[in-house]
Amino acid sequence: MQTYLQSLLQKDEYFLNNMTGSLGMYNEATIYFLPTYKYIKQQKNYDTKRTPSWCDRILFHSADPKKIVVLKYWDVDCYQSDHKPVSGAFKVLLKTEDPDRKKKLL
């Protein structure tokens, strides 16, 4: 399935724009799920009048890319709309203050 997804993703609009640099500041986790659009509402079937695509995604940005770690990126098994939602779990490393150290500096 991964080879099939890679061939689809090579034609993906975000992927193509990212290659030209127009969205280069944003990152996305590796996609391991089928396109999230366009479904027939309340069915698990694609609407064949439209080309399936990944319209629903999570993009992120950090000045230091090591500070955002993708734990999981997946599609949600929900068919209420013509879009299938996606979800992600991330570990974000934040700078914290040490109150004792701060007092010593003041």
LINRAWO-V160070 format. One record per backbone hydrogen bond with DSSP energy under -0.5 kcal/mol. CO is the residue of the C=O (numbers start at 1). NH is the residue of the N-H. Records with the same first field share a line. If there is no record, write none. Layout:
CO=NH / NH
//
This chain:
1=5
2=6
3=7
4=8
5=9
6=10
8=11
9=12
12=16
13=17
14=18
15=19
16=20
17=21 / 22 / 23
18=21
21=24
23=26
27=60
30=32
36=84
37=53
38=47
39=41
40=43
45=40
46=48
47=50
53=36 / 37 / 55
55=57
57=59
60=27
63=65
64=67
65=68
67=93
68=70
69=71 / 91
72=89
74=87
76=78
79=42
82=38 / 39
83=81 / 85
85=76
87=74
89=71 / 72
90=92
91=69 / 93
92=94
97=99
98=102
99=103
100=104
101=105
102=106
//
